[in-house]
Amino acid sequence: MDYTNKIILVTGATGSFGSNFIRHFLKSHAPKRIRIYSRDEHKQADLINDEYYGGVLDGFIGDVRDKDRLRRAMTGVDIVI
């Protein structure tokens, strides 16, 4: 699948799986944006400000149990992980 110009939402992005998924995914794909969705704003800031990611990340604070917040995070997103 071609992920070029796609916006991807990664739930739990600041956890072990999410952060490793993003790192490995970006080695072979070039999405337009990756929106990281998690409850921890400090970990989100650390990921967003990490030069490794080249500015492709943006953050969205929320909990996957909050369906209204998750729905807002999914606005404009092509793929959800």
mmJSON file of the N, C-alpha and C atoms, coordinates in Angstrom:
{"data_MODEL":{"atom_site":{
"group_PDB":["ATOM","ATOM","ATOM","ATOM","ATOM","ATOM","ATOM","ATOM","ATOM","ATOM","ATOM","ATOM","ATOM","ATOM","ATOM","ATOM","ATOM","ATOM","ATOM","ATOM","ATOM","ATOM","ATOM","ATOM","ATOM","ATOM","ATOM","ATOM","ATOM","ATOM","ATOM","ATOM","ATOM","ATOM","ATOM","ATOM","ATOM","ATOM","ATOM","ATOM","ATOM","ATOM","ATOM","ATOM","ATOM","ATOM","ATOM","ATOM","ATOM","ATOM","ATOM","ATOM","ATOM","ATOM","ATOM","ATOM","ATOM","ATOM","ATOM","ATOM","ATOM","ATOM","ATOM","ATOM","ATOM","ATOM","ATOM","ATOM","ATOM","ATOM","ATOM","ATOM","ATOM","ATOM","ATOM","ATOM","ATOM","ATOM","ATOM","ATOM","ATOM","ATOM","ATOM","ATOM","ATOM","ATOM","ATOM","ATOM","ATOM","ATOM","ATOM","ATOM","ATOM","ATOM","ATOM","ATOM","ATOM","ATOM","ATOM","ATOM","ATOM","ATOM","ATOM","ATOM","ATOM","ATOM","ATOM","ATOM","ATOM","ATOM","ATOM","ATOM","ATOM","ATOM","ATOM","ATOM","ATOM","ATOM","ATOM","ATOM","ATOM","ATOM","ATOM","ATOM","ATOM","ATOM","ATOM","ATOM","ATOM","ATOM","ATOM","ATOM","ATOM","ATOM","ATOM","ATOM","ATOM","ATOM","ATOM","ATOM","ATOM","ATOM","ATOM","ATOM","ATOM","ATOM","ATOM","ATOM","ATOM","ATOM","ATOM","ATOM","ATOM","ATOM","ATOM","ATOM","ATOM","ATOM","ATOM","ATOM","ATOM","ATOM","ATOM","ATOM","ATOM","ATOM","ATOM","ATOM","ATOM","ATOM","ATOM","ATOM","ATOM","ATOM","ATOM","ATOM","ATOM","ATOM","ATOM","ATOM","ATOM","ATOM","ATOM","ATOM","ATOM","ATOM","ATOM","ATOM","ATOM","ATOM","ATOM","ATOM","ATOM","ATOM","ATOM","ATOM","ATOM","ATOM","ATOM","ATOM","ATOM","ATOM","ATOM","ATOM","ATOM","ATOM","ATOM","ATOM","ATOM","ATOM","ATOM","ATOM","ATOM","ATOM","ATOM","ATOM","ATOM","ATOM","ATOM","ATOM","ATOM","ATOM","ATOM","ATOM","ATOM","ATOM","ATOM","ATOM","ATOM","ATOM","ATOM","ATOM","ATOM","ATOM","ATOM","ATOM","ATOM","ATOM","ATOM","ATOM","ATOM","ATOM","ATOM"],
"id":[1,2,3,4,5,6,7,8,9,10,11,12,13,14,15,16,17,18,19,20,21,22,23,24,25,26,27,28,29,30,31,32,33,34,35,36,37,38,39,40,41,42,43,44,45,46,47,48,49,50,51,52,53,54,55,56,57,58,59,60,61,62,63,64,65,66,67,68,69,70,71,72,73,74,75,76,77,78,79,80,81,82,83,84,85,86,87,88,89,90,91,92,93,94,95,96,97,98,99,100,101,102,103,104,105,106,107,108,109,110,111,112,113,114,115,116,117,118,119,120,121,122,123,124,125,126,127,128,129,130,131,132,133,134,135,136,137,138,139,140,141,142,143,144,145,146,147,148,149,150,151,152,153,154,155,156,157,158,159,160,161,162,163,164,165,166,167,168,169,170,171,172,173,174,175,176,177,178,179,180,181,182,183,184,185,186,187,188,189,190,191,192,193,194,195,196,197,198,199,200,201,202,203,204,205,206,207,208,209,210,211,212,213,214,215,216,217,218,219,220,221,222,223,224,225,226,227,228,229,230,231,232,233,234,235,236,237,238,239,240,241,242,243],
"type_symbol":["N","C","C","N","C","C","N","C","C","N","C","C","N","C","C","N","C","C","N","C","C","N","C","C","N","C","C","N","C","C","N","C","C","N","C","C","N","C","C","N","C","C","N","C","C","N","C","C","N","C","C","N","C","C","N","C","C","N","C","C","N","C","C","N","C","C","N","C","C","N","C","C","N","C","C","N","C","C","N","C","C","N","C","C","N","C","C","N","C","C","N","C","C","N","C","C","N","C","C","N","C","C","N","C","C","N","C","C","N","C","C","N","C","C","N","C","C","N","C","C","N","C","C","N","C","C","N","C","C","N","C","C","N","C","C","N","C","C","N","C","C","N","C","C","N","C","C","N","C","C","N","C","C","N","C","C","N","C","C","N","C","C","N","C","C","N","C","C","N","C","C","N","C","C","N","C","C","N","C","C","N","C","C","N","C","C","N","C","C","N","C","C","N","C","C","N","C","C","N","C","C","N","C","C","N","C","C","N","C","C","N","C","C","N","C","C","N","C","C","N","C","C","N","C","C","N","C","C","N","C","C","N","C","C","N","C","C","N","C","C","N","C","C"],
"label_atom_id":["N","CA","C","N","CA","C","N","CA","C","N","CA","C","N","CA","C","N","CA","C","N","CA","C","N","CA","C","N","CA","C","N","CA","C","N","CA","C","N","CA","C","N","CA","C","N","CA","C","N","CA","C","N","CA","C","N","CA","C","N","CA","C","N","CA","C","N","CA","C","N","CA","C","N","CA","C","N","CA","C","N","CA","C","N","CA","C","N","CA","C","N","CA","C","N","CA","C","N","CA","C","N","CA","C","N","CA","C","N","CA","C","N","CA","C","N","CA","C","N","CA","C","N","CA","C","N","CA","C","N","CA","C","N","CA","C","N","CA","C","N","CA","C","N","CA","C","N","CA","C","N","CA","C","N","CA","C","N","CA","C","N","CA","C","N","CA","C","N","CA","C","N","CA","C","N","CA","C","N","CA","C","N","CA","C","N","CA","C","N","CA","C","N","CA","C","N","CA","C","N","CA","C","N","CA","C","N","CA","C","N","CA","C","N","CA","C","N","CA","C","N","CA","C","N","CA","C","N","CA","C","N","CA","C","N","CA","C","N","CA","C","N","CA","C","N","CA","C","N","CA","C","N","CA","C","N","CA","C","N","CA","C","N","CA","C","N","CA","C","N","CA","C","N","CA","C","N","CA","C","N","CA","C"],
"label_alt_id":[null,null,null,null,null,null,null,null,null,null,null,null,null,null,null,null,null,null,null,null,null,null,null,null,null,null,null,null,null,null,null,null,null,null,null,null,null,null,null,null,null,null,null,null,null,null,null,null,null,null,null,null,null,null,null,null,null,null,null,null,null,null,null,null,null,null,null,null,null,null,null,null,null,null,null,null,null,null,null,null,null,null,null,null,null,null,null,null,null,null,null,null,null,null,null,null,null,null,null,null,null,null,null,null,null,null,null,null,null,null,null,null,null,null,null,null,null,null,null,null,null,null,null,null,null,null,null,null,null,null,null,null,null,null,null,null,null,null,null,null,null,null,null,null,null,null,null,null,null,null,null,null,null,null,null,null,null,null,null,null,null,null,null,null,null,null,null,null,null,null,null,null,null,null,null,null,null,null,null,null,null,null,null,null,null,null,null,null,null,null,null,null,null,null,null,null,null,null,null,null,null,null,null,null,null,null,null,null,null,null,null,null,null,null,null,null,null,null,null,null,null,null,null,null,null,null,null,null,null,null,null,null,null,null,null,null,null,null,null,null,null,null,null],
"label_comp_id":["MET","MET","MET","ASP","ASP","ASP","TYR","TYR","TYR","THR","THR","THR","ASN","ASN","ASN","LYS","LYS","LYS","ILE","ILE","ILE","ILE","ILE","ILE","LEU","LEU","LEU","VAL","VAL","VAL","THR","THR","THR","GLY","GLY","GLY","ALA","ALA","ALA","THR","THR","THR","GLY","GLY","GLY","SER","SER","SER","PHE","PHE","PHE","GLY","GLY","GLY","SER","SER","SER","ASN","ASN","ASN","PHE","PHE","PHE","ILE","ILE","ILE","ARG","ARG","ARG","HIS","HIS","HIS","PHE","PHE","PHE","LEU","LEU","LEU","LYS","LYS","LYS","SER","SER","SER","HIS","HIS","HIS","ALA","ALA","ALA","PRO","PRO","PRO","LYS","LYS","LYS","ARG","ARG","ARG","ILE","ILE","ILE","ARG","ARG","ARG","ILE","ILE","ILE","TYR","TYR","TYR","SER","SER","SER","ARG","ARG","ARG","ASP","ASP","ASP","GLU","GLU","GLU","HIS","HIS","HIS","LYS","LYS","LYS","GLN","GLN","GLN","ALA","ALA","ALA","ASP","ASP","ASP","LEU","LEU","LEU","ILE","ILE","ILE","ASN","ASN","ASN","ASP","ASP","ASP","GLU","GLU","GLU","TYR","TYR","TYR","TYR","TYR","TYR","GLY","GLY","GLY","GLY","GLY","GLY","VAL","VAL","VAL","LEU","LEU","LEU","ASP","ASP","ASP","GLY","GLY","GLY","PHE","PHE","PHE","ILE","ILE","ILE","GLY","GLY","GLY","ASP","ASP","ASP","VAL","VAL","VAL","ARG","ARG","ARG","ASP","ASP","ASP","LYS","LYS","LYS","ASP","ASP","ASP","ARG","ARG","ARG","LEU","LEU","LEU","ARG","ARG","ARG","ARG","ARG","ARG","ALA","ALA","ALA","MET","MET","MET","THR","THR","THR","GLY","GLY","GLY","VAL","VAL","VAL","ASP","ASP","ASP","ILE","ILE","ILE","VAL","VAL","VAL","ILE","ILE","ILE"],
"label_asym_id":["A","A","A","A","A","A","A","A","A","A","A","A","A","A","A","A","A","A","A","A","A","A","A","A","A","A","A","A","A","A","A","A","A","A","A","A","A","A","A","A","A","A","A","A","A","A","A","A","A","A","A","A","A","A","A","A","A","A","A","A","A","A","A","A","A","A","A","A","A","A","A","A","A","A","A","A","A","A","A","A","A","A","A","A","A","A","A","A","A","A","A","A","A","A","A","A","A","A","A","A","A","A","A","A","A","A","A","A","A","A","A","A","A","A","A","A","A","A","A","A","A","A","A","A","A","A","A","A","A","A","A","A","A","A","A","A","A","A","A","A","A","A","A","A","A","A","A","A","A","A","A","A","A","A","A","A","A","A","A","A","A","A","A","A","A","A","A","A","A","A","A","A","A","A","A","A","A","A","A","A","A","A","A","A","A","A","A","A","A","A","A","A","A","A","A","A","A","A","A","A","A","A","A","A","A","A","A","A","A","A","A","A","A","A","A","A","A","A","A","A","A","A","A","A","A","A","A","A","A","A","A","A","A","A","A","A","A","A","A","A","A","A","A"],
"label_entity_id":["1","1","1","1","1","1","1","1","1","1","1","1","1","1","1","1","1","1","1","1","1","1","1","1","1","1","1","1","1","1","1","1","1","1","1","1","1","1","1","1","1","1","1","1","1","1","1","1","1","1","1","1","1","1","1","1","1","1","1","1","1","1","1","1","1","1","1","1","1","1","1","1","1","1","1","1","1","1","1","1","1","1","1","1","1","1","1","1","1","1","1","1","1","1","1","1","1","1","1","1","1","1","1","1","1","1","1","1","1","1","1","1","1","1","1","1","1","1","1","1","1","1","1","1","1","1","1","1","1","1","1","1","1","1","1","1","1","1","1","1","1","1","1","1","1","1","1","1","1","1","1","1","1","1","1","1","1","1","1","1","1","1","1","1","1","1","1","1","1","1","1","1","1","1","1","1","1","1","1","1","1","1","1","1","1","1","1","1","1","1","1","1","1","1","1","1","1","1","1","1","1","1","1","1","1","1","1","1","1","1","1","1","1","1","1","1","1","1","1","1","1","1","1","1","1","1","1","1","1","1","1","1","1","1","1","1","1","1","1","1","1","1","1"],
"label_seq_id":[1,1,1,2,2,2,3,3,3,4,4,4,5,5,5,6,6,6,7,7,7,8,8,8,9,9,9,10,10,10,11,11,11,12,12,12,13,13,13,14,14,14,15,15,15,16,16,16,17,17,17,18,18,18,19,19,19,20,20,20,21,21,21,22,22,22,23,23,23,24,24,24,25,25,25,26,26,26,27,27,27,28,28,28,29,29,29,30,30,30,31,31,31,32,32,32,33,33,33,34,34,34,35,35,35,36,36,36,37,37,37,38,38,38,39,39,39,40,40,40,41,41,41,42,42,42,43,43,43,44,44,44,45,45,45,46,46,46,47,47,47,48,48,48,49,49,49,50,50,50,51,51,51,52,52,52,53,53,53,54,54,54,55,55,55,56,56,56,57,57,57,58,58,58,59,59,59,60,60,60,61,61,61,62,62,62,63,63,63,64,64,64,65,65,65,66,66,66,67,67,67,68,68,68,69,69,69,70,70,70,71,71,71,72,72,72,73,73,73,74,74,74,75,75,75,76,76,76,77,77,77,78,78,78,79,79,79,80,80,80,81,81,81],
"pdbx_PDB_ins_code":[null,null,null,null,null,null,null,null,null,null,null,null,null,null,null,null,null,null,null,null,null,null,null,null,null,null,null,null,null,null,null,null,null,null,null,null,null,null,null,null,null,null,null,null,null,null,null,null,null,null,null,null,null,null,null,null,null,null,null,null,null,null,null,null,null,null,null,null,null,null,null,null,null,null,null,null,null,null,null,null,null,null,null,null,null,null,null,null,null,null,null,null,null,null,null,null,null,null,null,null,null,null,null,null,null,null,null,null,null,null,null,null,null,null,null,null,null,null,null,null,null,null,null,null,null,null,null,null,null,null,null,null,null,null,null,null,null,null,null,null,null,null,null,null,null,null,null,null,null,null,null,null,null,null,null,null,null,null,null,null,null,null,null,null,null,null,null,null,null,null,null,null,null,null,null,null,null,null,null,null,null,null,null,null,null,null,null,null,null,null,null,null,null,null,null,null,null,null,null,null,null,null,null,null,null,null,null,null,null,null,null,null,null,null,null,null,null,null,null,null,null,null,null,null,null,null,null,null,null,null,null,null,null,null,null,null,null,null,null,null,null,null,null],
"Cartn_x":[0.847,0.0,0.885,0.448,1.18,0.639,1.502,1.109,1.493,2.061,2.444,1.199,1.331,0.241,-0.95,-0.747,-1.796,-1.574,-2.662,-2.597,-2.969,-2.088,-2.247,-2.404,-3.38,-3.585,-3.07,-2.157,-1.645,-2.128,-3.014,-3.489,-2.445,-2.324,-1.314,0.094,0.271,1.531,2.723,2.494,3.627,4.03,3.308,3.657,4.712,5.081,6.129,5.792,4.602,4.242,4.124,3.376,3.123,4.377,5.266,6.485,7.406,7.492,8.316,7.693,6.37,5.688,6.013,5.894,6.15,7.581,8.532,9.947,10.192,9.685,9.887,9.092,7.894,7.048,7.719,8.312,8.933,10.217,10.771,11.964,11.633,10.389,10.042,8.833,8.259,7.091,7.229,6.552,6.619,5.208,4.496,3.151,3.199,2.085,1.98,2.108,1.371,1.395,1.128,1.644,1.245,0.732,-0.523,-1.132,-0.991,-0.31,-0.137,-1.215,-1.878,-3.02,-2.704,-2.631,-2.36,-2.783,-2.701,-3.083,-1.927,-0.703,0.479,1.05,0.746,1.199,2.711,3.364,4.821,5.522,5.059,5.636,5.332,4.145,3.827,4.802,5.048,5.974,7.364,7.801,9.116,9.19,8.153,8.15,8.093,7.194,7.019,8.294,9.013,10.227,11.482,11.37,12.516,12.838,14.03,14.431,14.369,14.442,14.384,13.129,12.044,10.763,10.554,11.459,11.434,10.179,9.542,8.379,7.11,7.075,5.891,4.807,5.145,4.203,3.427,2.162,1.416,0.665,0.331,-0.243,-1.707,-2.367,-3.765,-3.932,-4.218,-4.379,-5.759,-5.796,-7.081,-6.923,-8.043,-8.113,-8.989,-8.582,-9.364,-10.745,-10.949,-12.263,-13.236,-12.729,-13.563,-13.91,-15.059,-15.391,-15.55,-16.053,-16.207,-14.848,-13.939,-12.584,-11.867,-12.002,-11.373,-11.942,-13.234,-13.871,-13.282,-13.067,-12.454,-11.025,-10.297,-8.916,-8.862,-9.913,-9.949,-10.349,-10.747,-11.15,-9.997,-10.25,-9.251,-8.212,-8.355,-7.384,-7.746,-6.721,-6.935,-6.847,-5.973,-5.71,-5.564,-6.157,-6.041,-5.313,-4.307,-3.558,-3.842],
"Cartn_y":[-1.186,0.0,1.24,2.233,3.494,4.448,4.844,5.732,7.185,7.464,8.824,9.712,10.874,11.846,11.358,10.342,9.859,10.436,10.62,11.028,9.808,9.456,8.25,8.637,8.046,8.239,6.998,7.199,6.088,6.282,5.387,5.45,4.815,5.337,4.819,5.057,6.126,6.386,6.624,6.992,7.258,6.021,4.928,3.68,2.909,1.754,0.934,0.553,-0.02,-0.44,0.749,1.762,2.91,3.631,3.916,4.654,3.81,2.505,1.635,1.448,1.349,1.243,2.448,3.639,4.864,4.883,4.567,4.576,3.611,2.391,1.401,1.752,2.248,2.617,3.687,4.681,5.79,5.394,4.239,3.768,3.39,2.998,2.54,3.252,4.207,4.92,6.417,7.202,8.664,9.254,9.099,9.671,11.189,11.803,13.263,13.687,13.016,13.31,12.028,11.983,10.97,11.719,11.486,12.106,11.117,11.546,10.674,10.994,9.95,10.091,9.356,10.093,9.479,10.435,9.953,10.767,11.586,11.289,11.899,13.023,14.265,15.401,15.579,15.2,15.347,14.366,13.124,12.145,12.533,13.088,13.557,14.646,15.591,16.683,16.14,15.147,14.545,13.938,13.208,12.602,13.668,14.621,15.66,16.467,16.733,17.548,16.757,15.445,14.603,14.791,15.241,15.518,14.28,13.099,11.854,11.804,12.342,12.237,13.317,14.246,15.223,16.072,16.33,17.21,16.604,15.287,14.641,14.355,14.5,14.174,15.391,15.165,16.153,15.398,16.09,15.431,15.734,14.803,14.96,14.257,15.02,14.462,13.827,12.591,11.939,10.512,9.929,8.557,7.776,6.578,5.8,5.434,5.527,5.236,6.404,7.557,8.742,8.808,8.22,8.076,9.409,10.44,11.741,12.364,12.275,12.813,12.031,10.718,9.884,10.204,10.411,10.773,12.084,13.062,14.335,14.112,13.244,12.964,12.31,11.59,10.88,11.771,12.996,13.908,14.112,13.831,14.013,12.912,11.874,10.783,9.718,9.166,8.114,6.71,6.532,5.207,5.345,4.406,4.394,3.126,3.301,2.167,2.138],
"Cartn_z":[0.0,0.0,0.0,-0.723,-0.795,0.272,1.188,2.281,2.024,0.861,0.516,0.527,1.113,1.22,2.039,2.852,3.748,5.142,5.851,7.253,8.08,9.002,9.8,11.258,11.915,13.343,14.059,15.007,15.807,17.238,17.684,19.063,19.969,21.175,22.098,21.597,20.862,20.163,21.075,22.31,23.206,23.998,23.833,24.508,23.738,24.249,23.629,22.196,21.982,20.636,19.698,20.124,19.259,18.817,19.749,19.393,18.515,18.787,17.938,16.568,16.515,15.233,14.354,14.918,14.154,13.636,14.489,14.097,12.931,13.026,11.963,10.706,10.877,9.745,8.892,9.541,8.807,8.095,8.406,7.691,6.253,5.999,4.655,4.034,4.75,4.226,4.481,3.636,3.761,3.787,4.903,4.974,5.052,4.732,4.837,6.298,7.194,8.63,9.395,10.6,11.566,12.781,13.093,14.267,15.425,16.467,17.624,18.648,19.107,20.008,21.3,22.384,23.69,24.793,26.024,27.178,27.724,27.314,27.931,27.068,27.442,26.631,26.661,27.744,27.825,26.886,26.859,25.935,24.491,24.256,22.906,22.483,23.366,23.049,22.759,23.527,23.285,21.891,21.485,20.151,19.059,19.207,18.187,17.992,19.065,18.992,18.652,18.53,18.185,16.698,16.393,15.007,14.119,14.701,13.931,13.058,13.561,12.862,11.805,11.705,10.627,10.534,11.657,11.644,11.088,10.9,10.327,11.379,12.65,13.723,14.206,14.531,15.305,16.395,17.456,18.618,18.825,19.486,19.858,21.198,22.238,23.579,23.695,24.181,24.374,24.842,25.182,25.666,24.693,24.306,23.343,23.88,25.167,25.76,25.601,25.186,24.97,23.484,23.125,21.705,20.986,21.658,21.004,20.701,21.638,21.44,20.335,20.358,19.334,17.957,17.881,16.607,16.07,16.956,16.529,16.048,16.731,16.328,14.952,14.596,13.316,12.143,12.398,11.328,10.342,9.082,8.039,7.957,8.766,8.817,7.784,7.128,6.133,6.727,7.718,8.288,9.798,10.542,12.003,12.428,13.282,13.845,15.332],
"occupancy":[1.0,1.0,1.0,1.0,1.0,1.0,1.0,1.0,1.0,1.0,1.0,1.0,1.0,1.0,1.0,1.0,1.0,1.0,1.0,1.0,1.0,1.0,1.0,1.0,1.0,1.0,1.0,1.0,1.0,1.0,1.0,1.0,1.0,1.0,1.0,1.0,1.0,1.0,1.0,1.0,1.0,1.0,1.0,1.0,1.0,1.0,1.0,1.0,1.0,1.0,1.0,1.0,1.0,1.0,1.0,1.0,1.0,1.0,1.0,1.0,1.0,1.0,1.0,1.0,1.0,1.0,1.0,1.0,1.0,1.0,1.0,1.0,1.0,1.0,1.0,1.0,1.0,1.0,1.0,1.0,1.0,1.0,1.0,1.0,1.0,1.0,1.0,1.0,1.0,1.0,1.0,1.0,1.0,1.0,1.0,1.0,1.0,1.0,1.0,1.0,1.0,1.0,1.0,1.0,1.0,1.0,1.0,1.0,1.0,1.0,1.0,1.0,1.0,1.0,1.0,1.0,1.0,1.0,1.0,1.0,1.0,1.0,1.0,1.0,1.0,1.0,1.0,1.0,1.0,1.0,1.0,1.0,1.0,1.0,1.0,1.0,1.0,1.0,1.0,1.0,1.0,1.0,1.0,1.0,1.0,1.0,1.0,1.0,1.0,1.0,1.0,1.0,1.0,1.0,1.0,1.0,1.0,1.0,1.0,1.0,1.0,1.0,1.0,1.0,1.0,1.0,1.0,1.0,1.0,1.0,1.0,1.0,1.0,1.0,1.0,1.0,1.0,1.0,1.0,1.0,1.0,1.0,1.0,1.0,1.0,1.0,1.0,1.0,1.0,1.0,1.0,1.0,1.0,1.0,1.0,1.0,1.0,1.0,1.0,1.0,1.0,1.0,1.0,1.0,1.0,1.0,1.0,1.0,1.0,1.0,1.0,1.0,1.0,1.0,1.0,1.0,1.0,1.0,1.0,1.0,1.0,1.0,1.0,1.0,1.0,1.0,1.0,1.0,1.0,1.0,1.0,1.0,1.0,1.0,1.0,1.0,1.0,1.0,1.0,1.0,1.0,1.0,1.0],
"B_iso_or_equiv":[0.0,0.0,0.0,0.0,0.0,0.0,0.0,0.0,0.0,0.0,0.0,0.0,0.0,0.0,0.0,0.0,0.0,0.0,0.0,0.0,0.0,0.0,0.0,0.0,0.0,0.0,0.0,0.0,0.0,0.0,0.0,0.0,0.0,0.0,0.0,0.0,0.0,0.0,0.0,0.0,0.0,0.0,0.0,0.0,0.0,0.0,0.0,0.0,0.0,0.0,0.0,0.0,0.0,0.0,0.0,0.0,0.0,0.0,0.0,0.0,0.0,0.0,0.0,0.0,0.0,0.0,0.0,0.0,0.0,0.0,0.0,0.0,0.0,0.0,0.0,0.0,0.0,0.0,0.0,0.0,0.0,0.0,0.0,0.0,0.0,0.0,0.0,0.0,0.0,0.0,0.0,0.0,0.0,0.0,0.0,0.0,0.0,0.0,0.0,0.0,0.0,0.0,0.0,0.0,0.0,0.0,0.0,0.0,0.0,0.0,0.0,0.0,0.0,0.0,0.0,0.0,0.0,0.0,0.0,0.0,0.0,0.0,0.0,0.0,0.0,0.0,0.0,0.0,0.0,0.0,0.0,0.0,0.0,0.0,0.0,0.0,0.0,0.0,0.0,0.0,0.0,0.0,0.0,0.0,0.0,0.0,0.0,0.0,0.0,0.0,0.0,0.0,0.0,0.0,0.0,0.0,0.0,0.0,0.0,0.0,0.0,0.0,0.0,0.0,0.0,0.0,0.0,0.0,0.0,0.0,0.0,0.0,0.0,0.0,0.0,0.0,0.0,0.0,0.0,0.0,0.0,0.0,0.0,0.0,0.0,0.0,0.0,0.0,0.0,0.0,0.0,0.0,0.0,0.0,0.0,0.0,0.0,0.0,0.0,0.0,0.0,0.0,0.0,0.0,0.0,0.0,0.0,0.0,0.0,0.0,0.0,0.0,0.0,0.0,0.0,0.0,0.0,0.0,0.0,0.0,0.0,0.0,0.0,0.0,0.0,0.0,0.0,0.0,0.0,0.0,0.0,0.0,0.0,0.0,0.0,0.0,0.0,0.0,0.0,0.0,0.0,0.0,0.0],
"pdbx_formal_charge":[null,null,null,null,null,null,null,null,null,null,null,null,null,null,null,null,null,null,null,null,null,null,null,null,null,null,null,null,null,null,null,null,null,null,null,null,null,null,null,null,null,null,null,null,null,null,null,null,null,null,null,null,null,null,null,null,null,null,null,null,null,null,null,null,null,null,null,null,null,null,null,null,null,null,null,null,null,null,null,null,null,null,null,null,null,null,null,null,null,null,null,null,null,null,null,null,null,null,null,null,null,null,null,null,null,null,null,null,null,null,null,null,null,null,null,null,null,null,null,null,null,null,null,null,null,null,null,null,null,null,null,null,null,null,null,null,null,null,null,null,null,null,null,null,null,null,null,null,null,null,null,null,null,null,null,null,null,null,null,null,null,null,null,null,null,null,null,null,null,null,null,null,null,null,null,null,null,null,null,null,null,null,null,null,null,null,null,null,null,null,null,null,null,null,null,null,null,null,null,null,null,null,null,null,null,null,null,null,null,null,null,null,null,null,null,null,null,null,null,null,null,null,null,null,null,null,null,null,null,null,null,null,null,null,null,null,null,null,null,null,null,null,null],
"auth_seq_id":[1,1,1,2,2,2,3,3,3,4,4,4,5,5,5,6,6,6,7,7,7,8,8,8,9,9,9,10,10,10,11,11,11,12,12,12,13,13,13,14,14,14,15,15,15,16,16,16,17,17,17,18,18,18,19,19,19,20,20,20,21,21,21,22,22,22,23,23,23,24,24,24,25,25,25,26,26,26,27,27,27,28,28,28,29,29,29,30,30,30,31,31,31,32,32,32,33,33,33,34,34,34,35,35,35,36,36,36,37,37,37,38,38,38,39,39,39,40,40,40,41,41,41,42,42,42,43,43,43,44,44,44,45,45,45,46,46,46,47,47,47,48,48,48,49,49,49,50,50,50,51,51,51,52,52,52,53,53,53,54,54,54,55,55,55,56,56,56,57,57,57,58,58,58,59,59,59,60,60,60,61,61,61,62,62,62,63,63,63,64,64,64,65,65,65,66,66,66,67,67,67,68,68,68,69,69,69,70,70,70,71,71,71,72,72,72,73,73,73,74,74,74,75,75,75,76,76,76,77,77,77,78,78,78,79,79,79,80,80,80,81,81,81],
"auth_comp_id":["MET","MET","MET","ASP","ASP","ASP","TYR","TYR","TYR","THR","THR","THR","ASN","ASN","ASN","LYS","LYS","LYS","ILE","ILE","ILE","ILE","ILE","ILE","LEU","LEU","LEU","VAL","VAL","VAL","THR","THR","THR","GLY","GLY","GLY","ALA","ALA","ALA","THR","THR","THR","GLY","GLY","GLY","SER","SER","SER","PHE","PHE","PHE","GLY","GLY","GLY","SER","SER","SER","ASN","ASN","ASN","PHE","PHE","PHE","ILE","ILE","ILE","ARG","ARG","ARG","HIS","HIS","HIS","PHE","PHE","PHE","LEU","LEU","LEU","LYS","LYS","LYS","SER","SER","SER","HIS","HIS","HIS","ALA","ALA","ALA","PRO","PRO","PRO","LYS","LYS","LYS","ARG","ARG","ARG","ILE","ILE","ILE","ARG","ARG","ARG","ILE","ILE","ILE","TYR","TYR","TYR","SER","SER","SER","ARG","ARG","ARG","ASP","ASP","ASP","GLU","GLU","GLU","HIS","HIS","HIS","LYS","LYS","LYS","GLN","GLN","GLN","ALA","ALA","ALA","ASP","ASP","ASP","LEU","LEU","LEU","ILE","ILE","ILE","ASN","ASN","ASN","ASP","ASP","ASP","GLU","GLU","GLU","TYR","TYR","TYR","TYR","TYR","TYR","GLY","GLY","GLY","GLY","GLY","GLY","VAL","VAL","VAL","LEU","LEU","LEU","ASP","ASP","ASP","GLY","GLY","GLY","PHE","PHE","PHE","ILE","ILE","ILE","GLY","GLY","GLY","ASP","ASP","ASP","VAL","VAL","VAL","ARG","ARG","ARG","ASP","ASP","ASP","LYS","LYS","LYS","ASP","ASP","ASP","ARG","ARG","ARG","LEU","LEU","LEU","ARG","ARG","ARG","ARG","ARG","ARG","ALA","ALA","ALA","MET","MET","MET","THR","THR","THR","GLY","GLY","GLY","VAL","VAL","VAL","ASP","ASP","ASP","ILE","ILE","ILE","VAL","VAL","VAL","ILE","ILE","ILE"],
"auth_asym_id":["A","A","A","A","A","A","A","A","A","A","A","A","A","A","A","A","A","A","A","A","A","A","A","A","A","A","A","A","A","A","A","A","A","A","A","A","A","A","A","A","A","A","A","A","A","A","A","A","A","A","A","A","A","A","A","A","A","A","A","A","A","A","A","A","A","A","A","A","A","A","A","A","A","A","A","A","A","A","A","A","A","A","A","A","A","A","A","A","A","A","A","A","A","A","A","A","A","A","A","A","A","A","A","A","A","A","A","A","A","A","A","A","A","A","A","A","A","A","A","A","A","A","A","A","A","A","A","A","A","A","A","A","A","A","A","A","A","A","A","A","A","A","A","A","A","A","A","A","A","A","A","A","A","A","A","A","A","A","A","A","A","A","A","A","A","A","A","A","A","A","A","A","A","A","A","A","A","A","A","A","A","A","A","A","A","A","A","A","A","A","A","A","A","A","A","A","A","A","A","A","A","A","A","A","A","A","A","A","A","A","A","A","A","A","A","A","A","A","A","A","A","A","A","A","A","A","A","A","A","A","A","A","A","A","A","A","A","A","A","A","A","A","A"],
"auth_atom_id":["N","CA","C","N","CA","C","N","CA","C","N","CA","C","N","CA","C","N","CA","C","N","CA","C","N","CA","C","N","CA","C","N","CA","C","N","CA","C","N","CA","C","N","CA","C","N","CA","C","N","CA","C","N","CA","C","N","CA","C","N","CA","C","N","CA","C","N","CA","C","N","CA","C","N","CA","C","N","CA","C","N","CA","C","N","CA","C","N","CA","C","N","CA","C","N","CA","C","N","CA","C","N","CA","C","N","CA","C","N","CA","C","N","CA","C","N","CA","C","N","CA","C","N","CA","C","N","CA","C","N","CA","C","N","CA","C","N","CA","C","N","CA","C","N","CA","C","N","CA","C","N","CA","C","N","CA","C","N","CA","C","N","CA","C","N","CA","C","N","CA","C","N","CA","C","N","CA","C","N","CA","C","N","CA","C","N","CA","C","N","CA","C","N","CA","C","N","CA","C","N","CA","C","N","CA","C","N","CA","C","N","CA","C","N","CA","C","N","CA","C","N","CA","C","N","CA","C","N","CA","C","N","CA","C","N","CA","C","N","CA","C","N","CA","C","N","CA","C","N","CA","C","N","CA","C","N","CA","C","N","CA","C","N","CA","C","N","CA","C","N","CA","C","N","CA","C","N","CA","C","N","CA","C"],
"pdbx_PDB_model_num":[1,1,1,1,1,1,1,1,1,1,1,1,1,1,1,1,1,1,1,1,1,1,1,1,1,1,1,1,1,1,1,1,1,1,1,1,1,1,1,1,1,1,1,1,1,1,1,1,1,1,1,1,1,1,1,1,1,1,1,1,1,1,1,1,1,1,1,1,1,1,1,1,1,1,1,1,1,1,1,1,1,1,1,1,1,1,1,1,1,1,1,1,1,1,1,1,1,1,1,1,1,1,1,1,1,1,1,1,1,1,1,1,1,1,1,1,1,1,1,1,1,1,1,1,1,1,1,1,1,1,1,1,1,1,1,1,1,1,1,1,1,1,1,1,1,1,1,1,1,1,1,1,1,1,1,1,1,1,1,1,1,1,1,1,1,1,1,1,1,1,1,1,1,1,1,1,1,1,1,1,1,1,1,1,1,1,1,1,1,1,1,1,1,1,1,1,1,1,1,1,1,1,1,1,1,1,1,1,1,1,1,1,1,1,1,1,1,1,1,1,1,1,1,1,1,1,1,1,1,1,1,1,1,1,1,1,1,1,1,1,1,1,1]
}}}
